[in-house]
Amino acid sequence: MIITWVNHASFFLETRGVRLITDPWIEGTAFNNGWKLLSPSRFSYDDFRTVSHIWFSHEHPDHFAPPTLKHIPSEVRRDITVLYQRTKDKKVLEFCRSLGFKTVEELNPNQWCELASGVSVLVNPYVGGDSWMCLKSEGKTVLNINDCAVETTLDAGAIKRKVGDVDILLTQFSYANWVGNKEDTAFRRAVAREKLDRIVMQSRVFQPRMIVPMGSYVWFCHTENSYMNDAINRVQDVYRFIGDNTQAVPVVLYPGDTWNVESVHESLSSLQKYSVDYGKIPAADLIESQRVDLSELIVASTEFVHRLGHSNNSLMLSLLLRPARIYLTDYRRTVDLSLPEGLKEVAGDYDSCDVALSSESLLYCLKFQWGGDTLHVNGRFQKPKNGRWARFRRYFSIASLNNRGERCSPAYVLRRVGSRLVRRFFLLFQNVSDRLRGFKTSRAMGLL
């Protein structure tokens, strides 16, 4: 089994005639000009001629990147099979079919799929539209949990029971969304540390022989979010942390690196290259926003609230949505977003608003059902101290729900509340169990 690193969350795995690439994002920005790749890719569009399968973990553009797919030569696409989780909306599958890929396979949860003799994959959906993949071949088990927020032993244990022993674990190593306002550096450091602690927990449950940090080889590249680069986990520190705090061997791969998993990979060269790339971030050119005319924003808001009303239960919308106050940073003016009016200008200062962002970012939220999710990931906003962020976020959470082929209804809300209560019960049970286990251990050691 040979793994070639492509970039960020993408690698190319070759085993027993299967040549699988995961989440290819080759170049350009993602999340409305919010992210850039830390390092240049060496895998080219022509290299897709060697690919037999593509797997996308989820719809986010740093994993499912339409510009990358469109640049693959059309005659090459005809020889590649796409693998994706089962979803209600089918958008990813339909888009890939429109590009003329050989086969587009929707994989059922909890059901192993044989890609070739002796090569099986299991793809399971996770919270928020993510999914993880486990591949078994040549006596090896590779688990790619990617962006899945496997935060507790309860979460990890549920996966472990499905996949069994793990040889290689690939997991995210730094934060990848809005983490505080400009002044909240200490908060970002705490969140970054939590990502490392999460890797330790995952290692304890999965007990992999090797851990490959992935999914965080990006930087915040816009004038509105570049401050968040101040506390990102750099892979050099992650490498040392894994070595010091887990039983697994850390493996760091740079774009273009090839690794036979039977051998020991020397990560030093890769770490040195990444160190050079991190050093370029402060001097890198930042992207700036383009001001959007207010009349265009108003038209977009009218269309946005019309879509919400058409796609969801009107009673639930009236119960859940209250006017959201928005400070437009490039106009230094305040507007309210409400149903059924859309946007209207009002009197109000920065501190009283629920969110502060540029007109360009607000337009993106209004035009696309996934716009609110994009904003949360790219972090191109601030939360004023006296505002209520949830009032703004709720509009776009419902739009995101619609984007996944669902609608906000009483039945949906009841299901969500029920699932959260069940999860909280199990987390409470797990916490009590952990405390009791710690008590028994301390007693046995004569500490109590």
C-alpha positions as CSV (number, residue, x, y, z in Angstrom):
1,M,0.0,0.0,0.0
2,I,1.4,3.3,-1.1
3,I,0.2,6.8,-0.1
4,T,1.1,9.9,-2.0
5,W,0.3,13.2,-0.4
6,V,-1.7,15.6,-2.6
7,N,-2.5,18.5,-0.3
8,H,-4.5,19.6,2.8
9,A,-7.1,16.7,3.2
10,S,-6.2,14.9,-0.1
11,F,-4.0,11.9,-0.5
12,F,-3.6,9.3,-3.3
13,L,-3.7,5.7,-2.1
14,E,-2.6,2.7,-4.3
15,T,-3.4,-0.9,-3.3
16,R,-4.2,-4.0,-5.3
17,G,-5.1,-2.2,-8.5
18,V,-7.2,0.5,-6.7
19,R,-5.9,4.0,-7.1
20,L,-8.1,6.2,-4.8
21,I,-7.8,9.9,-4.3
22,T,-9.6,11.6,-1.5
23,D,-11.0,15.2,-1.4
24,P,-8.9,16.7,-4.1
25,W,-8.4,20.5,-3.9
26,I,-5.5,21.4,-6.1
27,E,-5.3,25.2,-6.2
28,G,-7.1,28.5,-5.7
29,T,-9.1,29.8,-2.7
30,A,-12.0,28.3,-0.8
31,F,-14.9,29.5,1.3
32,N,-15.5,32.8,-0.5
33,N,-11.8,33.8,-0.6
34,G,-11.3,33.0,3.0
35,W,-8.7,30.2,2.8
36,K,-5.6,29.4,0.7
37,L,-3.5,26.3,0.7
38,L,-0.4,26.6,2.8
39,S,1.8,24.8,0.3
40,P,1.7,24.4,-3.5
41,S,0.3,21.1,-4.9
42,R,2.5,18.9,-7.0
43,F,-0.3,16.6,-8.1
44,S,-1.4,17.9,-11.5
45,Y,-4.7,17.6,-13.4
46,D,-3.0,15.3,-15.9
47,D,-2.1,13.1,-13.0
48,F,-5.8,12.2,-12.6
49,R,-5.1,9.8,-15.5
50,T,-3.7,7.4,-12.9
51,V,-6.8,7.6,-10.7
52,S,-9.5,4.9,-10.6
53,H,-11.7,6.3,-7.7
54,I,-12.4,9.7,-6.1
55,W,-14.0,9.9,-2.6
56,F,-15.4,13.1,-1.3
57,S,-16.0,13.3,2.5
58,H,-18.4,16.2,2.3
59,E,-19.6,19.2,0.3
60,H,-17.3,21.8,1.7
61,P,-15.1,23.3,-1.1
62,D,-11.8,22.4,0.5
63,H,-12.9,18.7,0.0
64,F,-15.4,18.9,-2.8
65,A,-13.9,21.5,-5.1
66,P,-15.8,22.0,-8.4
67,P,-13.1,24.0,-10.0
68,T,-10.6,21.1,-9.5
69,L,-13.1,18.6,-11.0
70,K,-13.9,20.8,-14.0
71,H,-10.1,21.1,-14.8
72,I,-9.8,17.3,-15.0
73,P,-9.7,16.5,-18.7
74,S,-13.1,15.2,-19.9
75,E,-11.7,12.0,-21.4
76,V,-10.0,11.3,-18.0
77,R,-13.2,11.8,-16.0
78,R,-14.8,9.0,-18.1
79,D,-12.4,6.5,-16.5
80,I,-12.9,7.5,-12.8
81,T,-15.6,6.3,-10.4
82,V,-16.9,8.7,-7.8
83,L,-17.7,7.5,-4.3
84,Y,-19.9,9.5,-1.9
85,Q,-22.1,9.1,1.1
86,R,-25.9,8.6,0.8
87,T,-27.6,12.0,1.1
88,K,-31.1,13.4,0.7
89,D,-30.3,16.2,-1.8
90,K,-28.1,14.2,-4.2
91,K,-26.4,17.4,-5.4
92,V,-22.8,16.2,-5.3
93,L,-23.8,13.0,-7.2
94,E,-25.8,14.9,-9.8
95,F,-23.0,17.4,-10.3
96,C,-20.5,14.6,-10.8
97,R,-22.8,12.8,-13.3
98,S,-23.1,16.1,-15.2
99,L,-19.3,16.2,-15.6
100,G,-19.3,12.7,-17.2
101,F,-17.5,10.6,-14.6
102,K,-17.5,6.9,-15.4
103,T,-19.6,5.8,-12.4
104,V,-21.1,7.7,-9.5
105,E,-21.7,5.4,-6.5
106,E,-23.8,6.3,-3.5
107,L,-22.5,4.3,-0.5
108,N,-24.9,3.1,2.1
109,P,-24.0,3.6,5.8
110,N,-22.8,0.6,7.8
111,Q,-22.3,-1.4,4.6
112,W,-18.8,-2.3,3.3
113,C,-18.2,-1.8,-0.4
114,E,-15.7,-3.9,-2.3
115,L,-13.7,-1.8,-4.8
116,A,-11.6,-4.7,-5.9
117,S,-10.6,-8.2,-4.7
118,G,-9.4,-7.7,-1.1
119,V,-10.1,-3.9,-1.0
120,S,-13.1,-2.8,0.9
121,V,-14.3,0.7,2.1
122,L,-16.9,1.7,4.6
123,V,-18.3,5.3,4.4
124,N,-20.5,6.6,7.2
125,P,-22.2,10.0,7.5
126,Y,-21.5,12.2,10.5
127,V,-22.9,15.3,12.1
128,G,-23.3,18.4,9.9
129,G,-22.9,16.6,6.6
130,D,-19.4,15.2,7.1
131,S,-18.5,11.6,6.7
132,W,-15.6,9.3,7.5
133,M,-14.1,6.5,5.5
134,C,-12.4,3.3,6.5
135,L,-10.4,1.3,3.9
136,K,-9.1,-2.3,4.5
137,S,-6.5,-3.9,2.2
138,E,-3.3,-5.9,2.4
139,G,-4.0,-6.6,6.1
140,K,-4.0,-2.9,6.9
141,T,-6.9,-0.7,8.1
142,V,-6.8,3.0,7.2
143,L,-9.3,5.3,9.0
144,N,-9.8,8.8,7.6
145,I,-12.0,10.8,10.0
146,N,-11.0,14.0,8.4
147,D,-13.3,16.9,9.6
148,C,-15.6,14.7,11.6
149,A,-15.7,16.2,15.1
150,V,-15.0,13.0,16.9
151,E,-14.8,14.8,20.3
152,T,-15.5,12.2,22.9
153,T,-14.7,8.6,23.7
154,L,-18.4,7.9,23.0
155,D,-18.1,9.2,19.4
156,A,-14.8,7.4,18.8
157,G,-16.0,4.2,20.4
158,A,-19.0,4.1,18.1
159,I,-16.7,4.2,15.1
160,K,-14.2,1.8,16.6
161,R,-17.0,-0.9,16.9
162,K,-17.7,-0.6,13.2
163,V,-14.1,-0.7,11.9
164,G,-12.2,-2.8,14.4
165,D,-8.4,-2.3,14.8
166,V,-6.8,0.7,13.1
167,D,-3.3,0.8,11.7
168,I,-3.3,4.4,10.2
169,L,-5.4,7.2,11.5
170,L,-5.8,10.5,9.5
171,T,-7.3,13.3,11.5
172,Q,-7.6,17.1,11.6
173,F,-5.1,19.0,13.7
174,S,-6.0,22.7,13.9
175,Y,-9.1,24.9,14.0
176,A,-10.8,25.5,10.7
177,N,-13.5,28.1,11.3
178,W,-14.2,31.4,13.1
179,V,-12.6,31.3,16.5
180,G,-13.2,34.6,18.3
181,N,-12.9,38.3,17.5
182,K,-9.6,39.9,16.8
183,E,-8.8,40.4,20.4
184,D,-9.5,36.8,21.5
185,T,-6.1,35.3,20.9
186,A,-6.3,33.4,24.3
187,F,-9.5,31.8,23.2
188,R,-8.0,30.7,19.9
189,R,-5.0,29.1,21.7
190,A,-7.4,27.2,23.9
191,V,-9.4,25.9,20.9
192,A,-6.1,24.9,19.2
193,R,-5.0,23.0,22.3
194,E,-8.4,21.2,22.4
195,K,-7.7,19.9,18.8
196,L,-4.5,18.4,20.1
197,D,-6.2,16.9,23.2
198,R,-8.8,15.4,20.8
199,I,-6.0,13.6,18.9
200,V,-4.8,12.1,22.2
201,M,-8.4,10.8,23.0
202,Q,-8.8,9.4,19.5
203,S,-5.4,7.7,19.8
204,R,-6.4,6.1,23.1
205,V,-9.6,4.7,21.6
206,F,-8.5,3.7,18.1
207,Q,-4.9,2.7,19.2
208,P,-3.4,3.3,15.7
209,R,0.2,2.4,15.0
210,M,0.5,5.7,13.0
211,I,-1.2,9.1,13.0
212,V,-1.2,11.3,9.9
213,P,-2.2,14.9,10.7
214,M,-4.4,16.3,7.9
215,G,-7.1,18.7,6.9
216,S,-5.4,21.9,8.4
217,Y,-2.8,22.8,5.8
218,V,-4.4,26.2,5.1
219,W,-4.2,29.8,6.2
220,F,-6.7,32.6,6.6
221,C,-6.0,34.8,3.6
222,H,-8.4,37.7,3.7
223,T,-8.0,41.1,5.4
224,E,-11.1,40.3,7.4
225,N,-9.9,37.0,8.9
226,S,-6.1,37.0,8.7
227,Y,-5.9,37.7,12.4
228,M,-6.9,34.1,13.1
229,N,-3.5,32.9,11.8
230,D,-2.1,33.9,15.2
231,A,-2.9,30.7,17.0
232,I,-3.2,27.9,14.4
233,N,-1.5,24.7,15.3
234,R,1.6,24.4,13.2
235,V,2.4,20.9,12.0
236,Q,5.9,20.9,13.5
237,D,4.4,21.3,17.0
238,V,1.7,18.7,16.2
239,Y,4.3,16.2,15.2
240,R,6.1,16.6,18.5
241,F,2.9,16.6,20.5
242,I,1.7,13.3,19.0
243,G,5.2,11.7,19.6
244,D,5.2,12.9,23.3
245,N,1.6,12.1,24.2
246,T,0.5,9.0,22.3
247,Q,1.8,5.6,21.5
248,A,1.4,6.2,17.8
249,V,4.2,7.2,15.4
250,P,3.4,10.6,13.8
251,V,3.8,10.8,10.0
252,V,3.9,14.1,8.3
253,L,3.7,14.2,4.5
254,Y,4.4,17.2,2.2
255,P,2.7,17.6,-1.2
256,G,4.4,15.1,-3.5
257,D,5.8,12.8,-0.8
258,T,5.3,9.1,-1.4
259,W,5.1,6.6,1.5
260,N,5.1,2.8,1.5
261,V,3.2,2.2,4.7
262,E,5.3,-0.9,5.4
263,S,8.3,1.3,5.9
264,V,9.2,4.1,8.3
265,H,8.6,7.6,6.8
266,E,11.2,10.2,7.6
267,S,9.1,13.3,8.3
268,L,12.0,15.7,9.0
269,S,12.3,16.9,5.4
270,S,8.5,17.4,5.2
271,L,8.5,19.4,8.4
272,Q,11.3,21.7,7.2
273,K,9.4,22.5,4.0
274,Y,6.2,23.3,6.0
275,S,8.3,25.5,8.3
276,V,9.4,27.6,5.3
277,D,5.7,27.9,4.1
278,Y,4.5,29.0,7.5
279,G,7.1,31.7,7.5
280,K,5.6,33.2,4.4
281,I,2.2,33.7,5.8
282,P,2.7,37.2,7.4
283,A,4.1,38.6,4.2
284,A,1.6,37.0,1.9
285,D,-0.8,39.1,-0.1
286,L,-4.2,39.4,1.5
287,I,-7.5,39.5,-0.4
288,E,-9.7,42.6,0.1
289,S,-13.5,42.8,-0.1
290,Q,-15.4,44.6,-2.9
291,R,-18.2,46.8,-1.8
292,V,-21.7,45.7,-2.9
293,D,-24.3,48.3,-3.8
294,L,-27.1,48.4,-1.1
295,S,-29.8,48.0,-3.7
296,E,-28.3,44.7,-4.8
297,L,-28.2,43.6,-1.1
298,I,-31.9,44.5,-0.7
299,V,-32.9,42.5,-3.8
300,A,-30.9,39.5,-2.7
301,S,-32.5,39.7,0.8
302,T,-36.0,39.7,-0.7
303,E,-35.2,36.6,-2.7
304,F,-33.6,35.0,0.3
305,V,-36.6,35.4,2.6
306,H,-38.9,34.3,-0.2
307,R,-36.9,31.0,-0.5
308,L,-37.1,30.5,3.3
309,G,-40.8,31.0,3.3
310,H,-41.3,28.6,0.4
311,S,-39.1,25.9,1.7
312,N,-40.1,25.7,5.4
313,N,-43.0,25.6,7.8
314,S,-44.3,29.1,8.3
315,L,-45.2,28.6,11.9
316,M,-41.7,27.4,12.8
317,L,-40.2,30.3,11.0
318,S,-42.4,32.8,12.9
319,L,-41.4,31.1,16.2
320,L,-37.6,30.8,15.5
321,L,-36.8,33.9,13.6
322,R,-36.5,37.4,15.0
323,P,-35.1,40.5,13.3
324,A,-31.3,40.3,13.1
325,R,-29.4,43.5,13.3
326,I,-26.3,43.7,11.0
327,Y,-23.5,46.3,10.9
328,L,-22.1,46.7,7.4
329,T,-18.4,47.4,8.1
330,D,-17.7,48.9,4.6
331,Y,-20.6,51.3,4.9
332,R,-20.6,51.9,8.6
333,R,-24.3,51.6,8.5
334,T,-26.9,49.3,10.2
335,V,-29.6,47.2,8.6
336,D,-32.2,44.7,9.9
337,L,-32.9,41.3,8.3
338,S,-36.4,40.1,9.0
339,L,-39.3,38.1,7.6
340,P,-41.0,38.9,5.3
341,E,-39.4,42.2,4.6
342,G,-35.8,41.3,4.0
343,L,-33.3,44.1,4.6
344,K,-34.0,47.6,5.7
345,E,-31.8,50.3,7.0
346,V,-32.2,51.3,10.7
347,A,-30.6,53.4,13.3
348,G,-28.0,51.6,15.5
349,D,-24.4,51.5,16.5
350,Y,-21.8,48.7,16.1
351,D,-22.1,47.4,19.7
352,S,-25.8,46.9,19.5
353,C,-25.7,44.7,16.3
354,D,-25.8,40.9,16.2
355,V,-23.0,40.7,13.7
356,A,-20.6,42.9,11.8
357,L,-19.4,42.0,8.3
358,S,-18.8,43.4,4.9
359,S,-21.5,43.9,2.3
360,E,-19.7,41.3,0.1
361,S,-19.9,38.6,2.8
362,L,-23.5,39.4,3.5
363,L,-24.4,39.1,-0.2
364,Y,-22.8,35.7,-0.3
365,C,-24.9,34.6,2.7
366,L,-28.1,35.8,1.0
367,K,-27.4,34.4,-2.5
368,F,-26.4,30.8,-1.5
369,Q,-28.1,28.4,0.8
370,W,-24.7,27.3,2.1
371,G,-23.6,31.0,2.6
372,G,-24.0,31.0,6.3
373,D,-21.9,27.9,6.7
374,T,-19.2,29.5,4.5
375,L,-19.2,32.6,6.7
376,H,-18.8,30.5,9.9
377,V,-15.9,28.7,8.3
378,N,-14.1,31.6,6.7
379,G,-14.5,33.8,9.8
380,R,-15.0,37.0,7.9
381,F,-17.1,38.6,10.6
382,Q,-17.1,39.9,14.1
383,K,-19.5,39.5,17.0
384,P,-20.3,42.9,18.7
385,K,-20.4,42.7,22.4
386,N,-24.0,43.5,23.0
387,G,-25.5,41.6,20.1
388,R,-27.2,38.2,19.9
389,W,-25.3,36.2,17.3
390,A,-27.9,33.4,17.3
391,R,-30.5,35.7,15.8
392,F,-28.4,36.2,12.7
393,R,-27.1,32.6,12.6
394,R,-30.6,31.1,12.8
395,Y,-31.6,32.4,9.4
396,F,-28.7,30.8,7.7
397,S,-28.8,27.6,9.7
398,I,-32.3,27.0,8.2
399,A,-31.0,27.8,4.7
400,S,-28.2,25.3,5.3
401,L,-30.8,22.8,6.4
402,N,-32.7,23.4,3.1
403,N,-29.4,23.0,1.2
404,R,-29.2,19.4,2.6
405,G,-32.7,18.6,1.2
406,E,-34.5,19.0,4.5
407,R,-37.1,21.6,5.8
408,C,-37.6,23.3,9.1
409,S,-40.8,21.7,10.5
410,P,-42.3,20.8,13.9
411,A,-41.3,17.1,13.2
412,Y,-37.7,18.1,12.4
413,V,-37.3,20.3,15.5
414,L,-38.7,17.5,17.7
415,R,-36.2,15.1,16.2
416,R,-33.3,17.5,16.8
417,V,-34.3,18.2,20.4
418,G,-34.7,14.5,21.1
419,S,-31.4,13.5,19.6
420,R,-29.6,16.3,21.7
421,L,-31.3,15.1,24.9
422,V,-30.2,11.5,24.2
423,R,-26.6,12.6,23.4
424,R,-26.5,14.7,26.6
425,F,-27.6,11.7,28.6
426,F,-24.9,9.5,27.2
427,L,-22.3,12.1,27.7
428,L,-23.4,12.5,31.3
429,F,-23.2,8.7,31.7
430,Q,-19.8,8.7,30.2
431,N,-18.5,11.5,32.5
432,V,-19.8,9.6,35.6
433,S,-18.2,6.4,34.3
434,D,-14.8,8.1,33.7
435,R,-14.9,9.7,37.2
436,L,-15.7,6.3,38.8
437,R,-12.9,4.7,36.8
438,G,-10.5,7.4,38.0
439,F,-11.7,6.9,41.6
440,K,-11.1,3.1,41.4
441,T,-7.7,3.6,39.9
442,S,-6.6,6.1,42.6
443,R,-7.9,3.8,45.3
444,A,-6.0,0.8,43.9
445,M,-2.8,2.9,43.9
446,G,-3.3,3.9,47.5
447,L,-3.9,7.5,46.7
448,L,-7.3,7.6,48.5
